[in-house]
Amino acid sequence: MNTFKIGHIEIGDNCKPFVIAEMSGNHNQSLDRALELVDAAAEAGAHALKLQTYTADTITMKGAFTITDENSLWKGKELHDLYKMAYTPWEWHEAIFNRAKENGMLAFSSPFDETSVDFLETLNVPVYKIASFENTHHPLLKKVAKTGKPVIVSTGVSTLEDIQDSVKVLRDNGCENLILLKCTSTYPATPENTNLNTIPEMKKIFGCTIGLSDHTMGIGASVAAIALGARVIEKHFTLRRADGGVDSAFSLEPEELKSLVVETERAFLSLGKVFIGIQEAEKKSLQFKRSIYVAEDIKAGEVISEENIRVIRPALGLAPKYYDSIIGKSVKKDLKKGTPLSMDDLK
């Protein structure tokens, strides 16, 4: 598969994982906290920081819906109020993006309507992210695709046909560099409903870079996703879950984000290539395998028995596979206890 760049970072199957720290609404309506989140994400080693660009009025309307699901983190909240609490003021975007750049980190956003794309274009974002709940919003997909920039799409709450339709819309409208994220749109998601084995299948079907938008607790799912072929990881991020916030319950704290960056890269590097044999790096360790040694003094002409040889470390003598075949054979010369046995010692 082809590689491409998002900003200065190369993306592709043979590239190190691209880790996105999703701020979402965890700034808790404080710009100072938002900037602190940027600094913490950069310190943890995240490659990019992501925002969400909408207002309550561009995403829903007052009185449209109240969440009644008993298991929802947001039960009892009206959607309009929730989004009003969670949104990132548009006038903050430039300061947040600039802080990310100062830290050597990319910054971009998920637009939720066409006006937010126009706004993000003024900030020259390097990539666009389409949220799961927007991935069938074809007018938005067309608008984003026509920018010519790479597009990342989460695939939560979608049928295969939904995803195929969305990919076609994007590609037909100019999107050449596409990343699809396996995603389970429950908050938090459980390991049991994450279904990471879908990742290789998605790669086969769509022929593009695959990643994971991970709403599970911890980093285990993300590390496993890398082993299955994911090369982009998106994870919600906060300073302290105890501080609260719309997404704080399933967000990583700074030390956890740092572990995510380290361990996903470690998982990627450990994949290596198909190789069965002794690696160059292992050759010094060969001596710590076992071999056949003389366990008691043996006179010339005497026979080898289970009493006068042993299989011990180091591997300076005959390999243990010869043990049975040399029992009963006589030796050519005197052999002292502690001598590694060789074929040249046998008649």
N, C-alpha and C positions, 0 to 999 in steps of 0.2 A: 504493500500500500504506500501511496505517496506521503511524504512528509510535507509540512508547511509550517509557517511561523505565525504565532500570535505575538505581536510586538517583536521582541528579540528572542523569544523562546520557541524552540523547535518542538513540534507536536508530531507524533507518529508512533507506530508499533515498536520501533527500535530506539525511541527516545525515552528519557526518564519521565516518570509521572509528573503531570502538571497539576498542582494542588491549589484549589481555589477556596479562599476563606470567604464565606457568605456572611456579610454583616446583617442583612435583613433589617429588622426593626430593633435589634439589640443595642442600638445607641440610646434607646429610651428617651428619645426626643431631646437629646443633649448633643450639640455639635462637639463640645469638648470631649465627651465620651466617645463620640464617633472617631475623632482624631486619635484618641488613646487606643481605640480598637485597631486602627490602621497601624500604629506603631507596634502594637503587640503582635499583630499578624505578621508583620515584616520580621520582627525579632524571632518569631517562631519558625521562619523560613518559608512561609507560604509564597507561592509565585505570583498570585494575583488576589486582589480584593474585589468582591462583587457587591453591588448595591441592587436595589429594586427601584425602578423609576415609575411612579404612578402617584395619583392623589386619590383620595376616597371617591371623588366625583368622576375620575376617569375609569374607575374599575367597577363601581356599582352606584346605587343611589339610595338615599335615605328611605328607610321603611321597606326596602326590597326583601330583606331576609334576616331572621334571627336564628342563631345556631342553637339547636335543641338536643343534639347528640350528647348523651350522658357521658360518653368516653372522650369527648373533645376537650382539649386544653382550653378552648375558648367558649365552652357552653354558656348560654345566656347572653352572649354579646351579639349585638347587631353588626352585620358585616360592615356597614358604613362606619360605625364607631371603631371597629377593629382596625380597619385600614387607615382611619384617621390617626389612630394611635401608633400604627406600625410604619407609616410611610416616612420616607426620607425626604425632607424638604428639598426642592429642586435647587434652591439657592445655596445649599450645602455641597452639592455635587462637585463643583470645581475645587473647593478647598480640600475635600476628601481625596479627589483624584490627584491633586497636586502633592498632598502629603504622601500618598502612595508612591508617586514618581520620585520624590525626594528620598524615599526608602528603597529605591531600586525595584519596586514592585509594580506590576501592571494593575490597572483598575478599569473596570467596565461595569455593565449593568444589565438587568433584565427590563426591557421596555414592556409596558402593558397596553399601550395603544399607539397609534401612529404619531400623535403629537409628541410622545416621549422619545420616539426615534428621531424626530426632527431636533429635539432638544439635545439628545446624546450626540448627534452628528456635530453640533457646535463645539462639543468637548473632544471630538476626534477619538472616540473610543476605538480600541483595536479589534474588538470582537463583540458580538451580541449573544446574549443568552435568552432563550425562550423557555419560560416556566411551563411546567406540566399542564397547568390549568389554561394556558394560552396556546398549547401546541396544535389546536385545531382552529385557531383564529387566523384563517387564511389571508385576510387583508393585511394583518400584522406581519405574517410570514413573508408576503410579497414585498412589503415595504422594507423589511430588514434585508431580504435577499438582494434587493436592488442597490443596496449600499456597496455590494461587492466584497464585504468583509466576512471573515469566518463566522460561522453560526454554530452555537452549542444549543442542543434541544434536549430538555428532559422529557422522558417518555412515560411518566406516571399517568394513571387513569386513562390509558389509551389501548385500543385494540390494535392488532397488527395492521389492519386496514387503515386506521387513523394515522398510524406512523407512516405507512407507505404513501398515503395521500399528502401528508405534510412534507415528506422528503421530496416528493415530486414537485410540489408547489415551490419549494426552496430552490431546487435544482433548475426548474424551468425558468426561474426569475433571476438567475445569475449567481446563485450560491455554489461556489466550487469547493470550498473547504468546510466540511460538515463534521460535527462531533455529535453523536447521540449518547445520552446518558441513561443507563438503566436506572429506574427510579420507582420507588414504592411511595405513593403519596398518602402515607399515614404519618402522624406526628405525635410521638416518635414511631418509626417503623420497627418491627421486630426482626430478629435474624431469620425466623421461620417464614416471613413473607417477603424476604428480600430476593430470593431466587437468583443468585448470582450465576448459576449455570446457564442463564439466558444470554450472558455476555458473548460467548463464542458464537452462539446462534445468530445474534444480532449482527456480529461482524460478517458472518457468512451471507446473511440476507441483504445487508445494506452496503457492504463494501466500503465502510468508512471507519474512522477512529471511534472507538467506543469508550465510555467512561462510566462513572457511577455518581449519581447524586444521592448521597448517603444520609438518611435520616435516622439510622440506628444509633444507639448509645455506644460510645467507645470507638475504637479504630479497627477492630477485628474484621468487619465486613469489607472495609476499604482495602486492607492488606490482602485479603483473599481475592478481591476483585482484580488486583494487579496480576496475581498468579493466573487468572483466567483471561487475561488479555486487555483489561481496562488500562487506559493511559492518562485519563483525566479523572480527578477526584474532586467533588464539590462537597463541602461540609460547612454547616452553620457554626458560627463562632461567636463567643462572648467573652467578656473579661472574667465574670464570675456568675455561675448559674444562680447563686443565691441572690443576686441583684434583681432578678426577675426580668421580664421583657417578653415580647410575644413568642419568641422562639427559643428562649433561654433553656427550657427544660431538655431539649435535645441538641444543644449546642456544645461544642468543645470549649474548654478553657485553654489558656495559652500553653501550658505544659503539655496538654493532650494534643494540641495542634502541632506542636514541635515533634512529638512522638509520631504523629501521623506522617509528617513530612519525611522524617528519618526512616521509619519502618516501611513506608510504601516504596521509597527509593531502594532500601535494602532488599525488599521483596523482588523488585524489578531486576536488580543486579544479580540476585541469586538464581534467576531463571537460566541465564547463560545459554548454553547450546546442548544438543544431545551428545553425550560423551560417556562411553563406558571404557574404563581403563585407568591406568595410573597417570595422574596429572603430574606435570613438572613440579608443581608445588608440593606434591606428596612424596617425592622420591627420597627425601631425607628421612621420612617416616618409615620407609621400607624396613629399616633395621629393627624396628620394634615389633615386627611380626615374629612368628616362631620358626624354629628349625630344629634339626636333630643333632643332639650333642652326646658325646661320650659321658656316661654317668658314673662309670667305674673303670679303672685301668684295664685295658684289654691287651693281651700279648699277641704277637704275630701268630697267625694260624688259628686263633680262637674264633668262635662264632659270635655273631651279633644275637643278643637276646633282649627280652623286655627288661631284664635286670641291669644291663650295662649301657643302655641308651635312654635318653629322655627327650621329649619335645619341649623346648624352652625358648625364651627370648635370649639373645637377639637372633636375627635371621641370617647368620653367617655360615650356617651349615646346609645340609640337604633339606629340601622342602618336606614338610610333614606328610605329603601325599606318598612319599616313598617308604614310610614307616613299615607297613606290612610286608612290602616286597623285599626288604633287606634283612628281615628276621631270618636267622639260620645261615646267613652268608658269613664266610670267614674273612678276616682282615689280613692285609699284606704285611703290616708292620705293627710295632708296639704303638698303642694310642693311650695317651694320658687322660685321666678324668678332666672334664672341662674343655676338651677339644671339640670344635665343630666338625662333624663328620662329613666327608665328601665321597663321591663315587670312586675317586682315585685311591681311597683307603681300602676298598673292597677287592677281593679276588674275583 
